């Protein structure tokens, strides 16, 4: 994995955890003591974060810093393939779009 791919994964996971926490980029920036521009660049995969900023973001999101690099699944298995791809594709969506997709997934799982 090259640096750009790592930045994109990191940014997607920061965005996913931020949404899970119910925070806006502005709230995360304020809670982490960083600029909104920095959070926007990180989530967009256009910037990484140094360790002090990484620790602040993790604390503001109430997650272990390692969770910002890999989407752990239950029982500690690393998510690869479809799960990681879905997470990366869902991360930039709005709350409304995520709720719609959640409904689609629920309907699909009921029909199994």
mmCIF file of the C-alpha atoms, coordinates in Angstrom:
data_MODEL
# 
_entry.id   MODEL 
# 
loop_
_atom_site.group_PDB 
_atom_site.id 
_atom_site.type_symbol 
_atom_site.label_atom_id 
_atom_site.label_alt_id 
_atom_site.label_comp_id 
_atom_site.label_asym_id 
_atom_site.label_entity_id 
_atom_site.label_seq_id 
_atom_site.pdbx_PDB_ins_code 
_atom_site.Cartn_x 
_atom_site.Cartn_y 
_atom_site.Cartn_z 
_atom_site.occupancy 
_atom_site.B_iso_or_equiv 
_atom_site.pdbx_formal_charge 
_atom_site.auth_seq_id 
_atom_site.auth_comp_id 
_atom_site.auth_asym_id 
_atom_site.auth_atom_id 
_atom_site.pdbx_PDB_model_num 
ATOM 1   C CA . UNK A 1 1   ? 0.000   0.000   0.000  1.00 0.00 ? 1   UNK A CA 1 
ATOM 2   C CA . UNK A 1 2   ? 1.490   3.325   -0.997 1.00 0.00 ? 2   UNK A CA 1 
ATOM 3   C CA . UNK A 1 3   ? 1.257   6.618   0.912  1.00 0.00 ? 3   UNK A CA 1 
ATOM 4   C CA . UNK A 1 4   ? -1.739  7.921   -1.079 1.00 0.00 ? 4   UNK A CA 1 
ATOM 5   C CA . UNK A 1 5   ? -3.702  4.708   -0.478 1.00 0.00 ? 5   UNK A CA 1 
ATOM 6   C CA . UNK A 1 6   ? -2.902  4.873   3.234  1.00 0.00 ? 6   UNK A CA 1 
ATOM 7   C CA . UNK A 1 7   ? -4.005  8.520   3.386  1.00 0.00 ? 7   UNK A CA 1 
ATOM 8   C CA . UNK A 1 8   ? -7.254  7.665   1.579  1.00 0.00 ? 8   UNK A CA 1 
ATOM 9   C CA . UNK A 1 9   ? -7.977  4.750   3.942  1.00 0.00 ? 9   UNK A CA 1 
ATOM 10  C CA . UNK A 1 10  ? -7.125  6.847   6.985  1.00 0.00 ? 10  UNK A CA 1 
ATOM 11  C CA . UNK A 1 11  ? -9.347  9.683   5.752  1.00 0.00 ? 11  UNK A CA 1 
ATOM 12  C CA . UNK A 1 12  ? -12.268 7.366   5.027  1.00 0.00 ? 12  UNK A CA 1 
ATOM 13  C CA . UNK A 1 13  ? -12.024 5.806   8.468  1.00 0.00 ? 13  UNK A CA 1 
ATOM 14  C CA . UNK A 1 14  ? -11.788 9.186   10.202 1.00 0.00 ? 14  UNK A CA 1 
ATOM 15  C CA . UNK A 1 15  ? -14.939 10.254  8.331  1.00 0.00 ? 15  UNK A CA 1 
ATOM 16  C CA . UNK A 1 16  ? -16.731 7.004   9.182  1.00 0.00 ? 16  UNK A CA 1 
ATOM 17  C CA . UNK A 1 17  ? -15.873 7.285   12.889 1.00 0.00 ? 17  UNK A CA 1 
ATOM 18  C CA . UNK A 1 18  ? -16.850 10.968  12.884 1.00 0.00 ? 18  UNK A CA 1 
ATOM 19  C CA . UNK A 1 19  ? -20.256 10.148  11.421 1.00 0.00 ? 19  UNK A CA 1 
ATOM 20  C CA . UNK A 1 20  ? -20.699 7.251   13.852 1.00 0.00 ? 20  UNK A CA 1 
ATOM 21  C CA . UNK A 1 21  ? -20.007 9.710   16.668 1.00 0.00 ? 21  UNK A CA 1 
ATOM 22  C CA . UNK A 1 22  ? -22.626 12.075  15.224 1.00 0.00 ? 22  UNK A CA 1 
ATOM 23  C CA . UNK A 1 23  ? -20.138 14.904  14.774 1.00 0.00 ? 23  UNK A CA 1 
ATOM 24  C CA . UNK A 1 24  ? -19.692 17.411  12.002 1.00 0.00 ? 24  UNK A CA 1 
ATOM 25  C CA . UNK A 1 25  ? -16.238 18.206  10.664 1.00 0.00 ? 25  UNK A CA 1 
ATOM 26  C CA . UNK A 1 26  ? -16.433 21.469  12.589 1.00 0.00 ? 26  UNK A CA 1 
ATOM 27  C CA . UNK A 1 27  ? -17.212 19.655  15.852 1.00 0.00 ? 27  UNK A CA 1 
ATOM 28  C CA . UNK A 1 28  ? -14.397 17.161  15.329 1.00 0.00 ? 28  UNK A CA 1 
ATOM 29  C CA . UNK A 1 29  ? -11.966 19.964  14.526 1.00 0.00 ? 29  UNK A CA 1 
ATOM 30  C CA . UNK A 1 30  ? -12.969 21.839  17.666 1.00 0.00 ? 30  UNK A CA 1 
ATOM 31  C CA . UNK A 1 31  ? -12.830 18.731  19.882 1.00 0.00 ? 31  UNK A CA 1 
ATOM 32  C CA . UNK A 1 32  ? -9.426  17.750  18.492 1.00 0.00 ? 32  UNK A CA 1 
ATOM 33  C CA . UNK A 1 33  ? -7.980  21.271  18.549 1.00 0.00 ? 33  UNK A CA 1 
ATOM 34  C CA . UNK A 1 34  ? -7.364  21.210  14.796 1.00 0.00 ? 34  UNK A CA 1 
ATOM 35  C CA . UNK A 1 35  ? -8.575  23.375  11.944 1.00 0.00 ? 35  UNK A CA 1 
ATOM 36  C CA . UNK A 1 36  ? -11.643 22.458  9.901  1.00 0.00 ? 36  UNK A CA 1 
ATOM 37  C CA . UNK A 1 37  ? -9.418  22.692  6.820  1.00 0.00 ? 37  UNK A CA 1 
ATOM 38  C CA . UNK A 1 38  ? -7.102  20.041  8.279  1.00 0.00 ? 38  UNK A CA 1 
ATOM 39  C CA . UNK A 1 39  ? -10.010 17.675  9.009  1.00 0.00 ? 39  UNK A CA 1 
ATOM 40  C CA . UNK A 1 40  ? -11.375 18.258  5.491  1.00 0.00 ? 40  UNK A CA 1 
ATOM 41  C CA . UNK A 1 41  ? -7.982  17.473  3.925  1.00 0.00 ? 41  UNK A CA 1 
ATOM 42  C CA . UNK A 1 42  ? -7.529  14.364  6.081  1.00 0.00 ? 42  UNK A CA 1 
ATOM 43  C CA . UNK A 1 43  ? -11.004 12.999  5.310  1.00 0.00 ? 43  UNK A CA 1 
ATOM 44  C CA . UNK A 1 44  ? -10.493 13.727  1.615  1.00 0.00 ? 44  UNK A CA 1 
ATOM 45  C CA . UNK A 1 45  ? -7.264  11.719  1.581  1.00 0.00 ? 45  UNK A CA 1 
ATOM 46  C CA . UNK A 1 46  ? -5.242  14.798  0.671  1.00 0.00 ? 46  UNK A CA 1 
ATOM 47  C CA . UNK A 1 47  ? -3.267  14.869  3.904  1.00 0.00 ? 47  UNK A CA 1 
ATOM 48  C CA . UNK A 1 48  ? -2.108  12.550  6.603  1.00 0.00 ? 48  UNK A CA 1 
ATOM 49  C CA . UNK A 1 49  ? -1.691  13.446  10.250 1.00 0.00 ? 49  UNK A CA 1 
ATOM 50  C CA . UNK A 1 50  ? 1.322   13.528  12.493 1.00 0.00 ? 50  UNK A CA 1 
ATOM 51  C CA . UNK A 1 51  ? 1.172   11.449  15.673 1.00 0.00 ? 51  UNK A CA 1 
ATOM 52  C CA . UNK A 1 52  ? 0.133   14.325  17.979 1.00 0.00 ? 52  UNK A CA 1 
ATOM 53  C CA . UNK A 1 53  ? -2.793  15.165  15.663 1.00 0.00 ? 53  UNK A CA 1 
ATOM 54  C CA . UNK A 1 54  ? -3.648  11.502  15.240 1.00 0.00 ? 54  UNK A CA 1 
ATOM 55  C CA . UNK A 1 55  ? -3.880  11.122  19.019 1.00 0.00 ? 55  UNK A CA 1 
ATOM 56  C CA . UNK A 1 56  ? -6.109  14.200  19.278 1.00 0.00 ? 56  UNK A CA 1 
ATOM 57  C CA . UNK A 1 57  ? -8.437  12.916  16.542 1.00 0.00 ? 57  UNK A CA 1 
ATOM 58  C CA . UNK A 1 58  ? -8.675  9.471   18.151 1.00 0.00 ? 58  UNK A CA 1 
ATOM 59  C CA . UNK A 1 59  ? -9.405  11.011  21.562 1.00 0.00 ? 59  UNK A CA 1 
ATOM 60  C CA . UNK A 1 60  ? -12.053 13.321  20.086 1.00 0.00 ? 60  UNK A CA 1 
ATOM 61  C CA . UNK A 1 61  ? -13.693 10.320  18.381 1.00 0.00 ? 61  UNK A CA 1 
ATOM 62  C CA . UNK A 1 62  ? -13.295 8.068   21.439 1.00 0.00 ? 62  UNK A CA 1 
ATOM 63  C CA . UNK A 1 63  ? -11.505 5.345   19.453 1.00 0.00 ? 63  UNK A CA 1 
ATOM 64  C CA . UNK A 1 64  ? -8.180  3.571   19.683 1.00 0.00 ? 64  UNK A CA 1 
ATOM 65  C CA . UNK A 1 65  ? -5.784  5.267   17.220 1.00 0.00 ? 65  UNK A CA 1 
ATOM 66  C CA . UNK A 1 66  ? -5.288  1.930   15.438 1.00 0.00 ? 66  UNK A CA 1 
ATOM 67  C CA . UNK A 1 67  ? -8.975  1.991   14.441 1.00 0.00 ? 67  UNK A CA 1 
ATOM 68  C CA . UNK A 1 68  ? -8.177  4.938   12.168 1.00 0.00 ? 68  UNK A CA 1 
ATOM 69  C CA . UNK A 1 69  ? -6.046  2.697   9.975  1.00 0.00 ? 69  UNK A CA 1 
ATOM 70  C CA . UNK A 1 70  ? -8.020  -0.504  9.653  1.00 0.00 ? 70  UNK A CA 1 
ATOM 71  C CA . UNK A 1 71  ? -11.691 -1.378  9.890  1.00 0.00 ? 71  UNK A CA 1 
ATOM 72  C CA . UNK A 1 72  ? -11.481 -4.141  12.506 1.00 0.00 ? 72  UNK A CA 1 
ATOM 73  C CA . UNK A 1 73  ? -14.358 -6.534  12.498 1.00 0.00 ? 73  UNK A CA 1 
ATOM 74  C CA . UNK A 1 74  ? -15.547 -8.640  15.445 1.00 0.00 ? 74  UNK A CA 1 
ATOM 75  C CA . UNK A 1 75  ? -13.085 -11.190 16.817 1.00 0.00 ? 75  UNK A CA 1 
ATOM 76  C CA . UNK A 1 76  ? -10.148 -9.081  15.607 1.00 0.00 ? 76  UNK A CA 1 
ATOM 77  C CA . UNK A 1 77  ? -10.114 -10.302 12.007 1.00 0.00 ? 77  UNK A CA 1 
ATOM 78  C CA . UNK A 1 78  ? -8.802  -7.734  9.578  1.00 0.00 ? 78  UNK A CA 1 
ATOM 79  C CA . UNK A 1 79  ? -11.388 -6.622  7.082  1.00 0.00 ? 79  UNK A CA 1 
ATOM 80  C CA . UNK A 1 80  ? -10.174 -7.111  3.559  1.00 0.00 ? 80  UNK A CA 1 
ATOM 81  C CA . UNK A 1 81  ? -11.857 -7.208  0.217  1.00 0.00 ? 81  UNK A CA 1 
ATOM 82  C CA . UNK A 1 82  ? -15.559 -6.389  0.047  1.00 0.00 ? 82  UNK A CA 1 
ATOM 83  C CA . UNK A 1 83  ? -15.954 -5.148  3.642  1.00 0.00 ? 83  UNK A CA 1 
ATOM 84  C CA . UNK A 1 84  ? -13.100 -2.652  3.375  1.00 0.00 ? 84  UNK A CA 1 
ATOM 85  C CA . UNK A 1 85  ? -14.249 -1.552  -0.074 1.00 0.00 ? 85  UNK A CA 1 
ATOM 86  C CA . UNK A 1 86  ? -17.792 -0.945  1.173  1.00 0.00 ? 86  UNK A CA 1 
ATOM 87  C CA . UNK A 1 87  ? -16.568 1.025   4.169  1.00 0.00 ? 87  UNK A CA 1 
ATOM 88  C CA . UNK A 1 88  ? -14.407 3.243   1.974  1.00 0.00 ? 88  UNK A CA 1 
ATOM 89  C CA . UNK A 1 89  ? -17.303 3.864   -0.441 1.00 0.00 ? 89  UNK A CA 1 
ATOM 90  C CA . UNK A 1 90  ? -19.800 4.617   2.339  1.00 0.00 ? 90  UNK A CA 1 
ATOM 91  C CA . UNK A 1 91  ? -17.588 6.989   4.334  1.00 0.00 ? 91  UNK A CA 1 
ATOM 92  C CA . UNK A 1 92  ? -18.142 10.111  2.195  1.00 0.00 ? 92  UNK A CA 1 
ATOM 93  C CA . UNK A 1 93  ? -21.943 9.739   2.038  1.00 0.00 ? 93  UNK A CA 1 
ATOM 94  C CA . UNK A 1 94  ? -24.343 12.007  3.887  1.00 0.00 ? 94  UNK A CA 1 
ATOM 95  C CA . UNK A 1 95  ? -26.432 10.846  6.836  1.00 0.00 ? 95  UNK A CA 1 
ATOM 96  C CA . UNK A 1 96  ? -29.519 10.781  4.573  1.00 0.00 ? 96  UNK A CA 1 
ATOM 97  C CA . UNK A 1 97  ? -27.753 8.643   1.969  1.00 0.00 ? 97  UNK A CA 1 
ATOM 98  C CA . UNK A 1 98  ? -26.445 6.265   4.637  1.00 0.00 ? 98  UNK A CA 1 
ATOM 99  C CA . UNK A 1 99  ? -29.941 5.802   6.084  1.00 0.00 ? 99  UNK A CA 1 
ATOM 100 C CA . UNK A 1 100 ? -31.302 5.001   2.608  1.00 0.00 ? 100 UNK A CA 1 
ATOM 101 C CA . UNK A 1 101 ? -28.542 2.439   2.007  1.00 0.00 ? 101 UNK A CA 1 
ATOM 102 C CA . UNK A 1 102 ? -29.163 0.944   5.447  1.00 0.00 ? 102 UNK A CA 1 
ATOM 103 C CA . UNK A 1 103 ? -32.787 0.385   4.416  1.00 0.00 ? 103 UNK A CA 1 
ATOM 104 C CA . UNK A 1 104 ? -31.708 -1.265  1.170  1.00 0.00 ? 104 UNK A CA 1 
ATOM 105 C CA . UNK A 1 105 ? -29.340 -3.570  3.050  1.00 0.00 ? 105 UNK A CA 1 
ATOM 106 C CA . UNK A 1 106 ? -32.009 -4.485  5.600  1.00 0.00 ? 106 UNK A CA 1 
ATOM 107 C CA . UNK A 1 107 ? -34.464 -5.317  2.803  1.00 0.00 ? 107 UNK A CA 1 
ATOM 108 C CA . UNK A 1 108 ? -31.844 -7.394  0.997  1.00 0.00 ? 108 UNK A CA 1 
ATOM 109 C CA . UNK A 1 109 ? -30.940 -9.335  4.146  1.00 0.00 ? 109 UNK A CA 1 
ATOM 110 C CA . UNK A 1 110 ? -34.610 -10.067 4.916  1.00 0.00 ? 110 UNK A CA 1 
ATOM 111 C CA . UNK A 1 111 ? -35.048 -11.618 1.470  1.00 0.00 ? 111 UNK A CA 1 
ATOM 112 C CA . UNK A 1 112 ? -32.146 -14.075 1.929  1.00 0.00 ? 112 UNK A CA 1 
# 
